[in-house]
Amino acid sequence: MNSLEACLILQSIPGMGMHRCVKLVSHFGSAEAVFESSYKDWEAVEGLGQQLCNSLKKWQLHRSKIESQIELLQKHKVQTLFFGTTDYPKPLSFCSDAPLVLFYRGNVTFKKRKLISIVGTRRNTPPRKRFL
């Protein structure tokens, strides 16, 4: 299993959420290491709980879900940056819900760039639409 597969499987587990994904990757050192760990190791992670440990135990059931995603990424030559790697934007890594994977095309470097964040709602309300 490679990093991309591990991250996509981890994110596809119901109830996992980004916060827990980041917590697991930080705890075990990589997404792949999460799946190389035992049930007992998972239980030791604070806030995971028995239900999610049971879901992690059945992680192979989610492998088929990610195959089409990986094919699409390869087809469109999409590249990835993984949480915890040196190229991952440091300011983003401090967010509790930082994505495990950033997808991009082309050349990207965050080291000497000014960064901005845009925060907004997913559902625009009618009063807000008047301002757009």
Secondary structure, 3 states (H helix, E strand, C coil): CCHHHHHHHHHHCCCCHHHHHHHHHHHHCCHHHHHHCCHHHHHCCCCCHHHHHHHHHCHHHHHHHHHHHHHHHHHCCCEEEECCCCCCCHHHHCCCCCCCEEEECCCCCCCCCCCCCCCCCCCCCHHHHCCC
